[in-house]
């Protein structure tokens, strides 16, 4: 079994931006069918910039660490900058992740994507095609997750 990097353990033991965000205008809720991890990510956007971000993660070491990193990477960024965050950036910040845990970084990125999608819908802004496609994929995964585990 591959071990976690010191940076991953640091984010796991001292996660950043935990909890709901007061006045959140975007909420993303995602889960992973394989491991059962569930994540809620909250954003408060002002002038197209993520002013505040928070996360609630129910999952493994990697899920908690990657959600912490994603919130740090996205906080203060514009929506378009936040949408460019990818698994390679998350893994680079953490130093490494065991290959079997890389899906956790994708879960955190999906949670951010869903929160931004929710923000666009709530503020009646046009949703970029790439974000719409990600949302459709995530909805399919949620349906499968709910069939296996019940409502998330």
DRENRO-253141 format. One record per atom (N, C-alpha, C, CB): z, x, y. Coordinates in steps of 0.05 Angstrom, whole numbers, padded with zeros to 5 digits, always signed. Glycine has a CB too. Layout:
ZXY/...
# end
This chain:
+00000+00017-00024/+00000+00000+00000/+00000+00018+00025/+00024-00019+00000/-00016+00010+00044/-00017+00025+00069/+00007+00017+00086/-00044+00020+00084/+00018+00036+00101/+00041+00029+00118/+00031+00024+00146/+00061+00052+00118/+00049+00012+00162/+00042+00006+00190/+00048+00030+00208/+00059-00019+00199/+00032+00032+00229/+00036+00053+00248/+00061+00048+00264/+00011+00055+00268/+00071+00069+00277/+00095+00067+00294/+00090+00047+00316/+00103+00095+00306/+00066+00047+00327/+00060+00028+00349/+00060-00001+00339/+00032+00035+00362/+00050-00005+00315/+00050-00032+00304/+00079-00041+00300/+00035-00033+00277/+00096-00024+00289/+00124-00031+00285/+00138-00035+00312/+00138-00008+00269/+00131-00020+00332/+00143-00024+00359/+00136-00052+00370/+00133-00002+00379/+00111-00060+00367/+00103-00087+00376/+00115-00109+00359/+00072-00090+00376/+00119-00104+00333/+00132-00123+00316/+00161-00127+00323/+00129-00114+00286/+00175-00104+00328/+00204-00105+00333/+00210-00114+00362/+00216-00079+00328/+00191-00109+00380/+00195-00115+00409/+00169-00129+00419/+00201-00090+00425/+00163-00152+00409/+00138-00165+00417/+00138-00173+00447/+00132-00190+00400/+00115-00171+00459/+00113-00177+00487/+00103-00206+00490/+00093-00158+00501/+00111-00218+00513/+00101-00244+00521/+00106-00266+00501/+00071-00242+00527/+00130-00267+00490/+00137-00287+00471/+00143-00313+00485/+00160-00279+00453/+00135-00335+00473/+00143-00362+00482/+00122-00377+00497/+00167-00359+00499/+00129-00402+00503/+00110-00419+00518/+00109-00410+00547/+00119-00449+00516/+00087-00417+00560/+00084-00411+00588/+00087-00437+00604/+00056-00398+00594/+00105-00437+00623/+00108-00460+00640/+00083-00465+00657/+00133-00457+00659/+00073-00489+00656/+00049-00496+00671/+00023-00485+00659/+00051-00485+00699/+00024-00480+00632/+00000-00470+00619/-00023-00490+00622/+00006-00465+00588/-00046-00479+00629/-00070-00497+00631/-00091-00491+00609/-00082-00494+00659/-00082-00476+00589/-00098-00471+00565/-00080-00464+00542/-00118-00448+00571/-00084-00478+00519/-00068-00473+00496/-00087-00470+00472/-00048-00496+00491/-00083-00448+00457/-00098-00444+00432/-00079-00445+00408/-00113-00417+00433/-00087-00460+00388/-00071-00462+00364/-00089-00455+00340/-00058-00490+00360/-00082-00435+00325/-00099-00426+00303/-00081-00419+00279/-00116-00402+00310/-00094-00418+00255/-00080-00410+00231/-00100-00396+00213/-00068-00435+00217/-00089-00382+00193/-00105-00368+00174/-00101-00379+00146/-00098-00338+00174/-00123-00387+00134/-00123-00400+00108/-00113-00382+00086/-00151-00410+00101/-00119-00356+00088/-00112-00337+00067/-00082-00333+00066/-00127-00311+00071/-00070-00328+00089/-00041-00320+00089/-00023-00341+00099/-00038-00295+00105/-00033-00361+00113/-00016-00383+00123/-00004-00377+00150/+00005-00389+00104/-00011-00354+00163/-00001-00348+00190/-00010-00369+00209/-00010-00320+00199/+00007-00376+00229/+00001-00395+00249/+00009-00384+00276/+00016-00423+00244/-00008-00389+00296/-00004-00378+00323/-00011-00398+00345/-00020-00352+00326/+00006-00400+00365/+00000-00415+00389/-00001-00395+00412/+00021-00438+00394/-00022-00396+00428/-00024-00378+00451/-00028-00395+00476/-00048-00358+00447/-00012-00389+00497/-00012-00405+00521/-00021-00387+00545/+00016-00416+00527/-00039-00398+00561/-00047-00384+00585/-00044-00401+00610/-00076-00374+00582/-00038-00389+00632/-00040-00402+00658/-00060-00386+00674/-00011-00403+00673/-00082-00399+00681/-00104-00386+00694/-00104-00396+00723/-00131-00393+00680/-00108-00377+00741/-00112-00383+00770/-00134-00366+00780/-00085-00379+00786/-00153-00378+00794/-00176-00364+00805/-00190-00348+00783/-00167-00345+00828/-00194-00360+00760/-00208-00348+00737/-00195-00323+00726/-00236-00341+00745/-00169-00319+00732/-00154-00296+00722/-00130-00306+00707/-00145-00278+00746/-00124-00293+00684/-00101-00301+00668/-00076-00289+00681/-00104-00291+00638/-00062-00307+00695/-00038-00299+00710/-00014-00296+00692/-00032-00318+00733/-00012-00314+00672/+00011-00313+00654/+00001-00320+00626/+00033-00334+00663/+00014-00308+00606/+00005-00312+00578/+00030-00310+00560/-00016-00291+00570/+00031-00326+00540/+00053-00326+00521/+00043-00333+00493/+00075-00345+00530/+00058-00326+00473/+00050-00331+00446/+00074-00338+00428/+00035-00307+00434/+00069-00356+00410/+00088-00362+00388/+00074-00357+00362/+00099-00392+00390/+00085-00338+00347/+00071-00330+00322/+00090-00333+00298/+00062-00300+00324/+00080-00347+00278/+00095-00349+00253/+00078-00335+00232/+00100-00380+00245/+00086-00311+00226/+00070-00295+00207/+00082-00268+00201/+00042-00292+00217/+00065-00251+00191/+00074-00225+00182/+00076-00205+00205/+00054-00214+00161/+00083-00180+00198/+00086-00158+00217/+00060-00155+00233/+00092-00131+00202/+00038-00154+00220/+00012-00150+00234/+00006-00174+00252/-00011-00146+00213/+00011-00198+00244/+00005-00221+00261/+00022-00220+00287/+00011-00248+00246/+00047-00213+00284/+00064-00212+00308/+00056-00189+00326/+00094-00209+00300/+00050-00166+00314/+00042-00142+00330/+00015-00147+00344/+00040-00117+00312/-00004-00158+00330/-00030-00162+00342/-00029-00183+00364/-00051-00170+00320/-00013-00204+00360/-00011-00225+00381/+00002-00213+00406/+00005-00249+00371/+00021-00195+00402/+00034-00182+00424/+00014-00165+00440/+00057-00164+00414/-00003-00150+00425/-00023-00133+00438/-00044-00149+00452/-00036-00115+00417/-00053-00171+00440/-00074-00187+00453/-00063-00199+00479/-00082-00210+00434/-00038-00207+00480/-00027-00217+00505/-00026-00195+00526/+00001-00229+00501/-00019-00171+00518/-00019-00149+00538/-00047-00143+00548/-00006-00124+00525/-00066-00143+00529/-00094-00137+00537/-00105-00158+00556/-00112-00134+00513/-00097-00183+00552/-00109-00205+00567/-00096-00211+00594/-00109-00230+00551/-00070-00205+00596/-00055-00212+00620/-00067-00198+00644/-00025-00204+00616/-00072-00213+00665/-00083-00203+00690/-00113-00200+00690/-00071-00176+00695/-00126-00204+00667/-00155-00202+00665/-00168-00227+00674/-00163-00194+00636/-00194-00225+00682/-00210-00249+00687/-00216-00262+00660/-00236-00242+00703/-00224-00287+00661/-00232-00300+00636/-00254-00285+00622/-00241-00329+00642/-00275-00276+00636/-00297-00262+00624/-00288-00236+00611/-00320-00257+00644/-00269-00221+00624/-00259-00197+00613/-00243-00202+00587/-00241-00182+00633/-00226-00224+00588/-00209-00231+00565/-00226-00239+00541/-00191-00254+00572/-00249-00252+00546/-00267-00260+00524/-00280-00236+00510/-00288-00278+00534/-00279-00212+00522/-00291-00188+00510/-00271-00173+00493/-00301-00170+00532/-00246-00181+00492/-00226-00168+00475/-00235-00171+00446/-00197-00179+00480/-00235-00149+00431/-00243-00151+00403/-00223-00137+00385/-00272-00140+00399/-00228-00140+00359/-00209-00128+00339/-00207-00098+00341/-00218-00136+00311/-00229-00084+00349/-00229-00055+00351/-00210-00046+00373/-00257-00045+00357/-00209-00061+00396/-00191-00055+00417/-00162-00058+00408/-00196-00072+00442/-00156-00080+00394/-00129-00086+00385/-00120-00064+00365/-00128-00114+00371/-00137-00057+00347/-00130-00037+00327/-00126-00010+00340/-00152-00035+00305/-00143-00004+00360/-00140+00022+00375/-00112+00023+00388/-00162+00025+00396/-00104+00002+00401/-00077+00002+00414/-00055+00006+00393/-00073-00025+00429/-00058-00006+00370/-00038-00004+00349/-00039+00022+00334/-00040-00027+00330/-00060+00037+00337/-00064+00062+00323/-00079+00058+00297/-00037+00075+00317/-00071+00037+00282/-00085+00029+00258/-00073+00004+00247/-00084+00052+00236/-00086-00008+00228/-00076-00031+00213/-00086-00028+00184/-00085-00059+00225/-00069-00034+00165/-00080-00034+00138/-00104-00053+00136/-00058-00042+00117/-00125-00044+00122/-00149-00061+00121/-00144-00090+00113/-00169-00049+00101/-00125-00094+00096/-00120-00122+00087/-00107-00139+00109/-00101-00121+00062/-00098-00126+00131/-00085-00140+00153/-00103-00143+00178/-00060-00126+00160/-00127-00134+00176/-00145-00136+00200/-00150-00165+00207/-00172-00122+00194/-00149-00183+00188/-00153-00211+00195/-00132-00221+00214/-00152-00229+00169/-00109-00208+00216/-00088-00216+00234/-00096-00211+00263/-00062-00202+00228/-00111-00189+00268/-00121-00184+00295/-00141-00205+00303/-00132-00155+00297/-00157-00213+00283/-00177-00234+00289/-00163-00261+00295/-00196-00237+00265/-00141-00266+00283/-00126-00291+00288/-00117-00291+00317/-00103-00294+00269/-00106-00269+00326/-00096-00268+00354/-00119-00271+00374/-00082-00241+00359/-00142-00259+00368/-00165-00262+00385/-00175-00290+00385/-00188-00242+00376/-00175-00303+00362/-00183-00332+00360/-00164-00349+00376/-00183-00341+00331/-00138-00343+00376/-00119-00359+00391/-00125-00357+00421/-00090-00349+00386/-00131-00333+00430/-00139-00329+00458/-00164-00344+00465/-00142-00299+00464/-00184-00342+00447/-00209-00356+00451/-00205-00386+00453/-00228-00350+00427/-00188-00397+00436/-00182-00426+00436/-00167-00434+00462/-00166-00434+00412/-00149-00417+00471/-00135-00423+00496/-00155-00423+00520/-00113-00402+00502/-00174-00405+00520/-00194-00404+00541/-00212-00428+00539/-00211-00378+00540/-00220-00435+00515/-00236-00459+00510/-00222-00484+00521/-00243-00463+00479/-00196-00486+00514/-00180-00509+00524/-00179-00509+00554/-00151-00507+00512/-00176-00486+00567/-00175-00484+00596/-00202-00494+00608/-00171-00455+00605/-00224-00485+00597/-00250-00495+00607/-00252-00525+00604/-00273-00481+00591/-00244-00536+00582/-00246-00565+00578/-00228-00580+00597/-00238-00572+00549/-00203-00571+00600/-00184-00584+00618/-00192-00584+00647/-00156-00572+00615/-00206-00562+00655/-00214-00559+00683/-00243-00568+00687/-00211-00531+00691/-00255-00580+00666/-00282-00591+00666/-00303-00570+00676/-00283-00615+00685/-00300-00546+00665/-00319-00525+00671/-00338-00523+00647/-00305-00498+00676/-00362-00513+00651/-00380-00509+00629/-00370-00488+00610/-00409-00502+00639/-00372-00493+00584/-00362-00475+00564/-00385-00457+00555/-00349-00490+00540/-00382-00431+00556/-00404-00413+00547/-00411-00418+00517/-00396-00383+00550/-00436-00415+00510/-00446-00421+00483/-00431-00405+00462/-00476-00415+00481/-00426-00380+00467/-00412-00363+00448/-00384-00373+00443/-00411-00334+00458/-00371-00383+00463/-00344-00395+00461/-00345-00421+00445/-00331-00399+00488/-00366-00437+00450/-00369-00462+00435/-00373-00457+00405/-00394-00478+00446/-00388-00437+00399/-00393-00429+00371/-00367-00420+00358/-00415-00407+00369/-00352-00404+00372/-00326-00395+00361/-00307-00419+00357/-00313-00374+00380/-00307-00437+00375/-00291-00461+00373/-00298-00478+00348/-00293-00478+00399/-00324-00481+00344/-00333-00496+00320/-00324-00483+00294/-00364-00499+00320/-00326-00456+00293/-00317-00441+00270/-00287-00444+00266/-00325-00411+00272/-00272-00442+00287/-00243-00444+00286/-00235-00473+00277/-00230-00437+00313/-00249-00493+00287/-00243-00521+00279/-00247-00524+00249/-00261-00541+00294/-00268-00512+00238/-00273-00514+00209/-00250-00501+00193/-00300-00501+00202/-00242-00478+00203/-00220-00464+00190/-00194-00480+00191/-00216-00436+00203/-00189-00493+00214/-00165-00510+00217/-00165-00533+00198/-00163-00520+00246/-00188-00545+00194/-00191-00567+00175/-00183-00558+00147/-00219-00579+00175/-00193-00535+00139/-00187-00524+00112/-00157-00517+00110/-00204-00499+00106/-00146-00506+00131/-00118-00498+00132/-00100-00523+00130/-00112-00483+00158/-00108-00544+00144/-00092-00569+00143/-00094-00582+00115/-00101-00588+00164/-00117-00580+00102/-00120-00590+00075/-00101-00576+00056/-00149-00588+00065/-00098-00550+00060/-00082-00533+00042/-00052-00535+00049/-00091-00504+00043/-00045-00534+00075/-00017-00532+00083/-00006-00557+00097/-00013-00509+00100/-00023-00576+00104/-00014-00599+00121/-00019-00593+00150/+00016-00605+00116/-00011-00610+00167/-00016-00607+00196/-00003-00582+00207/-00006-00632+00211/-00018-00567+00223/-00006-00543+00235/+00001-00550+00264/-00025-00519+00234/
# end
